[in-house]
Protein backbone atom coordinates (compact mmCIF):
# COMPACT_ATOMS: atom_id res chain seq x y z
CA UNK A 1 0.00 0.00 0.00
CA UNK A 2 1.11 3.52 -0.69
CA UNK A 3 0.26 6.51 1.43
CA UNK A 4 -1.02 9.58 -0.40
CA UNK A 5 -1.18 12.81 1.58
CA UNK A 6 -4.32 14.87 1.41
CA UNK A 7 -2.45 17.75 -0.17
CA UNK A 8 0.85 17.91 -1.98
CA UNK A 9 3.10 20.89 -2.41
CA UNK A 10 3.82 21.73 -5.99
CA UNK A 11 7.51 22.17 -6.82
CA UNK A 12 7.14 25.88 -7.57
CA UNK A 13 4.36 26.71 -5.12
CA UNK A 14 5.07 29.76 -2.96
CA UNK A 15 5.58 29.23 0.72
CA UNK A 16 2.87 30.28 3.12
CA UNK A 17 5.15 32.39 5.28
CA UNK A 18 4.09 34.03 8.52
CA UNK A 19 3.42 37.75 8.31
CA UNK A 20 5.83 40.23 9.80
CA UNK A 21 4.87 42.00 12.97
CA UNK A 22 2.90 45.13 12.15
CA UNK A 23 2.03 44.00 8.63
CA UNK A 24 -1.35 43.19 7.28
CA UNK A 25 -4.48 45.24 6.90
CA UNK A 26 -4.41 48.33 9.03
CA UNK A 27 -0.75 47.85 9.99
CA UNK A 28 0.43 51.14 8.50
CA UNK A 29 -2.51 53.05 9.98
CA UNK A 30 -1.84 51.48 13.37
CA UNK A 31 1.77 52.64 13.23
CA UNK A 32 0.62 56.13 12.25
CA UNK A 33 -1.85 56.25 15.13
CA UNK A 34 0.82 55.08 17.56
CA UNK A 35 3.27 57.69 16.30
CA UNK A 36 0.76 60.51 16.59
CA UNK A 37 -0.35 59.40 20.05
CA UNK A 38 2.41 61.48 21.67
CA UNK A 39 2.18 65.26 21.87
CA UNK A 40 5.72 65.94 20.59
CA UNK A 41 4.96 63.93 17.46
CA UNK A 42 1.63 65.70 16.97
CA UNK A 43 3.19 69.14 17.29
CA UNK A 44 6.02 68.16 14.94
CA UNK A 45 3.57 66.78 12.38
CA UNK A 46 1.46 69.95 12.53
CA UNK A 47 4.49 72.22 12.12
CA UNK A 48 5.80 70.14 9.21
CA UNK A 49 2.36 70.10 7.58
CA UNK A 50 2.13 73.89 7.82
CA UNK A 51 5.55 74.27 6.21
CA UNK A 52 4.55 71.92 3.39
CA UNK A 53 1.31 73.85 2.82
CA UNK A 54 3.29 77.09 2.84
CA UNK A 55 5.56 75.73 0.11
CA UNK A 56 2.68 74.41 -1.99
CA UNK A 57 0.62 77.61 -1.81
CA UNK A 58 3.58 80.01 -1.96
CA UNK A 59 2.18 81.96 -4.95
CA UNK A 60 -0.97 82.73 -2.95
CA UNK A 61 0.69 83.37 0.42
CA UNK A 62 3.54 85.58 -0.76
CA UNK A 63 3.09 89.35 -0.69
CA UNK A 64 5.38 90.06 -3.63
CA UNK A 65 7.88 88.71 -6.10
CA UNK A 66 10.73 87.13 -4.10
CA UNK A 67 13.40 88.00 -6.68
CA UNK A 68 12.37 91.56 -7.58
CA UNK A 69 15.12 94.02 -6.64
CA UNK A 70 14.18 97.54 -5.51
CA UNK A 71 17.15 99.46 -4.08
CA UNK A 72 14.86 102.30 -2.95
CA UNK A 73 13.23 99.91 -0.43
CA UNK A 74 16.37 98.27 0.94
CA UNK A 75 16.54 97.33 4.64
CA UNK A 76 13.07 98.62 5.47
CA UNK A 77 11.34 97.62 8.71
CA UNK A 78 8.15 95.58 8.91
CA UNK A 79 5.10 97.27 7.40
CA UNK A 80 1.68 96.49 5.98
CA UNK A 81 3.21 96.07 2.54
CA UNK A 82 6.28 94.12 3.65
CA UNK A 83 5.33 92.06 6.69
CA UNK A 84 8.89 91.12 7.66
CA UNK A 85 10.62 94.06 6.02
CA UNK A 86 13.06 94.00 3.11
CA UNK A 87 16.64 92.83 2.65
CA UNK A 88 19.70 94.66 1.37
CA UNK A 89 18.40 94.47 -2.22
CA UNK A 90 14.89 95.66 -1.39
CA UNK A 91 13.36 92.19 -1.76
CA UNK A 92 10.43 91.18 0.42
CA UNK A 93 11.75 88.98 3.26
CA UNK A 94 8.42 87.29 3.96
CA UNK A 95 7.94 86.23 0.33
CA UNK A 96 11.48 84.89 0.16
CA UNK A 97 10.90 82.82 3.31
CA UNK A 98 7.68 81.39 1.87
CA UNK A 99 9.31 80.49 -1.45
CA UNK A 100 12.44 79.29 0.33
CA UNK A 101 10.41 76.47 1.83
CA UNK A 102 10.07 75.03 -1.67
CA UNK A 103 13.84 74.80 -2.12
CA UNK A 104 14.45 73.21 1.28
CA UNK A 105 11.65 70.64 0.96
CA UNK A 106 12.59 69.83 -2.64
CA UNK A 107 16.23 69.26 -1.66
CA UNK A 108 15.20 67.16 1.35
CA UNK A 109 12.72 64.98 -0.55
CA UNK A 110 14.97 64.63 -3.60
CA UNK A 111 17.95 63.63 -1.47
CA UNK A 112 15.88 60.98 0.31
CA UNK A 113 14.65 59.49 -2.97
CA UNK A 114 18.06 59.41 -4.66
CA UNK A 115 19.96 58.09 -1.64
CA UNK A 116 17.36 55.42 -0.80
CA UNK A 117 16.97 54.13 -4.35
CA UNK A 118 20.70 53.86 -5.02
CA UNK A 119 21.47 52.77 -1.46
CA UNK A 120 18.93 49.95 -1.63
CA UNK A 121 20.29 48.80 -4.99
CA UNK A 122 23.91 48.70 -3.84
CA UNK A 123 22.93 47.27 -0.45
CA UNK A 124 21.03 44.37 -2.00
CA UNK A 125 23.79 43.82 -4.56
CA UNK A 126 26.56 43.64 -1.96
CA UNK A 127 24.50 41.78 0.61
CA UNK A 128 23.47 38.95 -1.70
CA UNK A 129 26.45 38.63 -4.06
CA UNK A 130 29.84 38.16 -2.40
CA UNK A 131 31.78 39.20 -5.50
CA UNK A 132 30.03 42.59 -5.51
CA UNK A 133 30.62 43.04 -1.79
CA UNK A 134 34.38 43.08 -2.24
CA UNK A 135 34.32 45.64 -5.06
CA UNK A 136 31.42 47.97 -4.29
CA UNK A 137 31.80 48.25 -0.53
CA UNK A 138 35.45 49.27 -0.82
CA UNK A 139 34.31 52.14 -3.02
CA UNK A 140 31.58 52.99 -0.51
CA UNK A 141 34.15 52.96 2.30
CA UNK A 142 36.20 55.46 0.32
CA UNK A 143 33.21 57.79 -0.03
CA UNK A 144 32.45 57.56 3.68
CA UNK A 145 36.04 58.52 4.48
CA UNK A 146 35.47 61.95 2.89
CA UNK A 147 33.51 64.48 5.00
CA UNK A 148 30.08 64.91 3.43
CA UNK A 149 30.14 68.71 3.34
CA UNK A 150 33.58 68.77 1.66
CA UNK A 151 32.48 66.22 -0.92
CA UNK A 152 29.34 68.26 -1.63
CA UNK A 153 31.35 71.48 -2.04
CA UNK A 154 33.76 69.71 -4.43
CA UNK A 155 30.93 68.31 -6.56
CA UNK A 156 29.18 71.67 -6.75
CA UNK A 157 32.44 73.42 -7.64
CA UNK A 158 33.05 70.95 -10.47
CA UNK A 159 29.51 70.83 -11.90
CA UNK A 160 28.22 74.33 -11.14
CA UNK A 161 25.70 75.67 -8.66
CA UNK A 162 22.24 74.48 -9.71
CA UNK A 163 19.43 72.92 -7.72
CA UNK A 164 19.98 69.54 -9.40
CA UNK A 165 23.72 69.64 -8.74
CA UNK A 166 23.20 70.57 -5.10
CA UNK A 167 20.67 67.75 -4.68
CA UNK A 168 23.04 65.17 -6.15
CA UNK A 169 26.00 66.53 -4.18
CA UNK A 170 24.07 66.16 -0.92
CA UNK A 171 22.71 62.70 -1.83
CA UNK A 172 26.07 61.13 -2.79
CA UNK A 173 27.51 61.07 0.77
CA UNK A 174 24.28 59.49 2.07
CA UNK A 175 24.28 56.57 -0.38
CA UNK A 176 27.04 54.55 1.38
CA UNK A 177 25.24 54.84 4.74
CA UNK A 178 22.01 53.50 3.29
CA UNK A 179 23.85 50.80 1.36
CA UNK A 180 25.66 49.54 4.46
CA UNK A 181 22.43 49.42 6.45
CA UNK A 182 20.56 47.49 3.74
CA UNK A 183 23.56 45.20 3.27
CA UNK A 184 23.59 44.33 6.98
CA UNK A 185 19.88 43.45 6.90
CA UNK A 186 20.27 41.31 3.77
CA UNK A 187 23.23 39.48 5.30
CA UNK A 188 21.18 38.85 8.44
CA UNK A 189 18.23 37.25 6.64
CA UNK A 190 20.02 35.59 3.72
CA UNK A 191 20.50 32.33 5.65
CA UNK A 192 17.13 32.32 7.37
CA UNK A 193 15.11 29.08 6.89
CA UNK A 194 12.28 30.75 4.97
CA UNK A 195 14.75 32.32 2.51
CA UNK A 196 16.52 28.99 1.98
CA UNK A 197 13.16 27.27 1.51
CA UNK A 198 12.12 29.83 -1.10
CA UNK A 199 15.42 29.26 -2.91
CA UNK A 200 14.90 25.47 -2.87
CA UNK A 201 11.43 25.90 -4.38
CA UNK A 202 12.99 27.70 -7.35
CA UNK A 203 12.16 31.31 -6.52
CA UNK A 204 14.21 33.71 -8.63
CA UNK A 205 16.89 35.83 -7.00
CA UNK A 206 15.29 39.24 -7.47
CA UNK A 207 11.81 37.93 -6.70
CA UNK A 208 13.12 36.41 -3.49
CA UNK A 209 14.89 39.65 -2.59
CA UNK A 210 11.75 41.67 -3.28
CA UNK A 211 9.30 39.39 -1.45
CA UNK A 212 11.33 37.94 1.42
CA UNK A 213 14.29 40.24 2.11
CA UNK A 214 13.43 43.87 1.34
CA UNK A 215 10.37 43.92 3.65
CA UNK A 216 12.81 43.59 6.56
CA UNK A 217 14.46 46.87 5.55
CA UNK A 218 11.28 48.99 5.51
CA UNK A 219 11.33 50.01 9.17
CA UNK A 220 15.00 51.07 9.35
CA UNK A 221 14.76 52.80 5.97
CA UNK A 222 11.80 54.91 7.12
CA UNK A 223 13.75 56.09 10.14
CA UNK A 224 16.91 56.63 8.10
CA UNK A 225 14.92 58.60 5.54
CA UNK A 226 13.75 61.12 8.15
CA UNK A 227 17.32 61.76 9.28
CA UNK A 228 18.51 62.11 5.68
CA UNK A 229 15.69 64.60 5.02
CA UNK A 230 16.68 66.77 7.98
CA UNK A 231 20.40 66.49 7.22
CA UNK A 232 19.82 67.48 3.58
CA UNK A 233 18.02 70.67 4.60
CA UNK A 234 20.87 71.56 6.96
CA UNK A 235 23.52 70.80 4.35
CA UNK A 236 21.75 72.87 1.68
CA UNK A 237 21.59 75.81 4.07
CA UNK A 238 25.30 75.44 4.87
CA UNK A 239 26.25 75.23 1.19
CA UNK A 240 24.14 78.28 0.32
CA UNK A 241 25.55 80.19 3.30
CA UNK A 242 29.07 79.42 2.03
CA UNK A 243 28.15 80.46 -1.51
CA UNK A 244 28.37 76.91 -2.88
CA UNK A 245 24.65 76.15 -2.98
CA UNK A 246 21.83 77.20 -5.29
CA UNK A 247 22.34 80.44 -7.28
CA UNK A 248 22.39 83.54 -5.00
CA UNK A 249 19.24 85.03 -6.52
CA UNK A 250 17.23 81.89 -5.72
CA UNK A 251 15.04 82.41 -2.63
CA UNK A 252 16.39 79.81 -0.20
CA UNK A 253 16.82 80.03 3.55
CA UNK A 254 20.57 79.50 3.25
CA UNK A 255 20.93 82.31 0.71
CA UNK A 256 18.90 84.62 2.94
CA UNK A 257 21.22 83.99 5.88
CA UNK A 258 24.26 84.50 3.62
CA UNK A 259 22.89 87.85 2.41
CA UNK A 260 21.97 88.96 5.92
CA UNK A 261 25.28 88.23 7.66
CA UNK A 262 26.78 91.52 6.40
CA UNK A 263 24.00 93.48 8.08
CA UNK A 264 23.69 91.31 11.18
CA UNK A 265 24.43 94.14 13.65
CA UNK A 266 22.10 96.52 11.82
CA UNK A 267 19.24 94.11 11.14
CA UNK A 268 19.71 90.69 12.81
CA UNK A 269 16.25 89.49 11.79
CA UNK A 270 17.56 88.93 8.25
CA UNK A 271 19.34 85.87 9.68
CA UNK A 272 16.89 85.18 12.49
CA UNK A 273 13.79 84.57 10.35
CA UNK A 274 15.28 81.99 7.91
CA UNK A 275 17.30 80.44 10.76
CA UNK A 276 14.11 79.85 12.74
CA UNK A 277 12.49 78.21 9.70
CA UNK A 278 15.45 75.86 9.21
CA UNK A 279 15.46 74.99 12.91
CA UNK A 280 11.72 74.31 13.03
CA UNK A 281 11.82 72.10 9.94
CA UNK A 282 14.83 70.07 11.04
CA UNK A 283 13.56 69.74 14.61
CA UNK A 284 10.12 68.58 13.47
CA UNK A 285 11.55 65.96 11.12
CA UNK A 286 14.03 64.70 13.71
CA UNK A 287 11.35 64.39 16.40
CA UNK A 288 9.14 62.38 14.06
CA UNK A 289 12.13 60.21 13.23
CA UNK A 290 12.79 59.55 16.92
CA UNK A 291 9.18 58.53 17.53
CA UNK A 292 9.21 56.28 14.46
CA UNK A 293 12.41 54.65 15.66
CA UNK A 294 10.89 53.99 19.07
CA UNK A 295 7.79 52.49 17.48
CA UNK A 296 9.45 50.40 14.76
CA UNK A 297 12.48 49.13 16.68
CA UNK A 298 11.42 46.15 18.84
CA UNK A 299 14.32 46.72 21.25
CA UNK A 300 13.23 50.31 21.87
CA UNK A 301 9.57 49.27 22.11
CA UNK A 302 10.37 46.91 25.02
CA UNK A 303 11.81 49.80 27.01
CA UNK A 304 8.70 51.95 26.61
C-alpha positions in Angstrom: 0.0 0.0 0.0 1.1 3.5 -0.7 0.3 6.5 1.4 -1.0 9.6 -0.4 -1.2 12.8 1.6 -4.3 14.9 1.4 -2.4 17.8 -0.2 0.8 17.9 -2.0 3.1 20.9 -2.4 3.8 21.7 -6.0 7.5 22.2 -6.8 7.1 25.9 -7.6 4.4 26.7 -5.1 5.1 29.8 -3.0 5.6 29.2 0.7 2.9 30.3 3.1 5.1 32.4 5.3 4.1 34.0 8.5 3.4 37.8 8.3 5.8 40.2 9.8 4.9 42.0 13.0 2.9 45.1 12.2 2.0 44.0 8.6 -1.4 43.2 7.3 -4.5 45.2 6.9 -4.4 48.3 9.0 -0.8 47.8 10.0 0.4 51.1 8.5 -2.5 53.0 10.0 -1.8 51.5 13.4 1.8 52.6 13.2 0.6 56.1 12.2 -1.9 56.3 15.1 0.8 55.1 17.6 3.3 57.7 16.3 0.8 60.5 16.6 -0.3 59.4 20.0 2.4 61.5 21.7 2.2 65.3 21.9 5.7 65.9 20.6 5.0 63.9 17.5 1.6 65.7 17.0 3.2 69.1 17.3 6.0 68.2 14.9 3.6 66.8 12.4 1.5 70.0 12.5 4.5 72.2 12.1 5.8 70.1 9.2 2.4 70.1 7.6 2.1 73.9 7.8 5.6 74.3 6.2 4.6 71.9 3.4 1.3 73.9 2.8 3.3 77.1 2.8 5.6 75.7 0.1 2.7 74.4 -2.0 0.6 77.6 -1.8 3.6 80.0 -2.0 2.2 82.0 -4.9 -1.0 82.7 -3.0 0.7 83.4 0.4 3.5 85.6 -0.8 3.1 89.4 -0.7 5.4 90.1 -3.6 7.9 88.7 -6.1 10.7 87.1 -4.1 13.4 88.0 -6.7 12.4 91.6 -7.6 15.1 94.0 -6.6 14.2 97.5 -5.5 17.2 99.5 -4.1 14.9 102.3 -3.0 13.2 99.9 -0.4 16.4 98.3 0.9 16.5 97.3 4.6 13.1 98.6 5.5 11.3 97.6 8.7 8.1 95.6 8.9 5.1 97.3 7.4 1.7 96.5 6.0 3.2 96.1 2.5 6.3 94.1 3.6 5.3 92.1 6.7 8.9 91.1 7.7 10.6 94.1 6.0 13.1 94.0 3.1 16.6 92.8 2.7 19.7 94.7 1.4 18.4 94.5 -2.2 14.9 95.7 -1.4 13.4 92.2 -1.8 10.4 91.2 0.4 11.7 89.0 3.3 8.4 87.3 4.0 7.9 86.2 0.3 11.5 84.9 0.2 10.9 82.8 3.3 7.7 81.4 1.9 9.3 80.5 -1.4 12.4 79.3 0.3 10.4 76.5 1.8 10.1 75.0 -1.7 13.8 74.8 -2.1 14.4 73.2 1.3 11.7 70.6 1.0 12.6 69.8 -2.6 16.2 69.3 -1.7 15.2 67.2 1.4 12.7 65.0 -0.5 15.0 64.6 -3.6 17.9 63.6 -1.5 15.9 61.0 0.3 14.6 59.5 -3.0 18.1 59.4 -4.7 20.0 58.1 -1.6 17.4 55.4 -0.8 17.0 54.1 -4.4 20.7 53.9 -5.0 21.5 52.8 -1.5 18.9 49.9 -1.6 20.3 48.8 -5.0 23.9 48.7 -3.8 22.9 47.3 -0.4 21.0 44.4 -2.0 23.8 43.8 -4.6 26.6 43.6 -2.0 24.5 41.8 0.6 23.5 39.0 -1.7 26.5 38.6 -4.1 29.8 38.2 -2.4 31.8 39.2 -5.5 30.0 42.6 -5.5 30.6 43.0 -1.8 34.4 43.1 -2.2 34.3 45.6 -5.1 31.4 48.0 -4.3 31.8 48.3 -0.5 35.4 49.3 -0.8 34.3 52.1 -3.0 31.6 53.0 -0.5 34.1 53.0 2.3 36.2 55.5 0.3 33.2 57.8 0.0 32.4 57.6 3.7 36.0 58.5 4.5 35.5 61.9 2.9 33.5 64.5 5.0 30.1 64.9 3.4 30.1 68.7 3.3 33.6 68.8 1.7 32.5 66.2 -0.9 29.3 68.3 -1.6 31.4 71.5 -2.0 33.8 69.7 -4.4 30.9 68.3 -6.6 29.2 71.7 -6.7 32.4 73.4 -7.6 33.0 70.9 -10.5 29.5 70.8 -11.9 28.2 74.3 -11.1 25.7 75.7 -8.7 22.2 74.5 -9.7 19.4 72.9 -7.7 20.0 69.5 -9.4 23.7 69.6 -8.7 23.2 70.6 -5.1 20.7 67.8 -4.7 23.0 65.2 -6.2 26.0 66.5 -4.2 24.1 66.2 -0.9 22.7 62.7 -1.8 26.1 61.1 -2.8 27.5 61.1 0.8 24.3 59.5 2.1 24.3 56.6 -0.4 27.0 54.6 1.4 25.2 54.8 4.7 22.0 53.5 3.3 23.9 50.8 1.4 25.7 49.5 4.5 22.4 49.4 6.4 20.6 47.5 3.7 23.6 45.2 3.3 23.6 44.3 7.0 19.9 43.5 6.9 20.3 41.3 3.8 23.2 39.5 5.3 21.2 38.8 8.4 18.2 37.3 6.6 20.0 35.6 3.7 20.5 32.3 5.6 17.1 32.3 7.4 15.1 29.1 6.9 12.3 30.8 5.0 14.8 32.3 2.5 16.5 29.0 2.0 13.2 27.3 1.5 12.1 29.8 -1.1 15.4 29.3 -2.9 14.9 25.5 -2.9 11.4 25.9 -4.4 13.0 27.7 -7.3 12.2 31.3 -6.5 14.2 33.7 -8.6 16.9 35.8 -7.0 15.3 39.2 -7.5 11.8 37.9 -6.7 13.1 36.4 -3.5 14.9 39.7 -2.6 11.8 41.7 -3.3 9.3 39.4 -1.4 11.3 37.9 1.4 14.3 40.2 2.1 13.4 43.9 1.3 10.4 43.9 3.7 12.8 43.6 6.6 14.5 46.9 5.5 11.3 49.0 5.5 11.3 50.0 9.2 15.0 51.1 9.3 14.8 52.8 6.0 11.8 54.9 7.1 13.8 56.1 10.1 16.9 56.6 8.1 14.9 58.6 5.5 13.7 61.1 8.1 17.3 61.8 9.3 18.5 62.1 5.7 15.7 64.6 5.0 16.7 66.8 8.0 20.4 66.5 7.2 19.8 67.5 3.6 18.0 70.7 4.6 20.9 71.6 7.0 23.5 70.8 4.4 21.7 72.9 1.7 21.6 75.8 4.1 25.3 75.4 4.9 26.2 75.2 1.2 24.1 78.3 0.3 25.6 80.2 3.3 29.1 79.4 2.0 28.2 80.5 -1.5 28.4 76.9 -2.9 24.6 76.2 -3.0 21.8 77.2 -5.3 22.3 80.4 -7.3 22.4 83.5 -5.0 19.2 85.0 -6.5 17.2 81.9 -5.7 15.0 82.4 -2.6 16.4 79.8 -0.2 16.8 80.0 3.5 20.6 79.5 3.2 20.9 82.3 0.7 18.9 84.6 2.9 21.2 84.0 5.9 24.3 84.5 3.6 22.9 87.9 2.4 22.0 89.0 5.9 25.3 88.2 7.7 26.8 91.5 6.4 24.0 93.5 8.1 23.7 91.3 11.2 24.4 94.1 13.6 22.1 96.5 11.8 19.2 94.1 11.1 19.7 90.7 12.8 16.3 89.5 11.8 17.6 88.9 8.3 19.3 85.9 9.7 16.9 85.2 12.5 13.8 84.6 10.3 15.3 82.0 7.9 17.3 80.4 10.8 14.1 79.8 12.7 12.5 78.2 9.7 15.5 75.9 9.2 15.5 75.0 12.9 11.7 74.3 13.0 11.8 72.1 9.9 14.8 70.1 11.0 13.6 69.7 14.6 10.1 68.6 13.5 11.5 66.0 11.1 14.0 64.7 13.7 11.4 64.4 16.4 9.1 62.4 14.1 12.1 60.2 13.2 12.8 59.6 16.9 9.2 58.5 17.5 9.2 56.3 14.5 12.4 54.7 15.7 10.9 54.0 19.1 7.8 52.5 17.5 9.4 50.4 14.8 12.5 49.1 16.7 11.4 46.1 18.8 14.3 46.7 21.2 13.2 50.3 21.9 9.6 49.3 22.1 10.4 46.9 25.0 11.8 49.8 27.0 8.7 52.0 26.6 
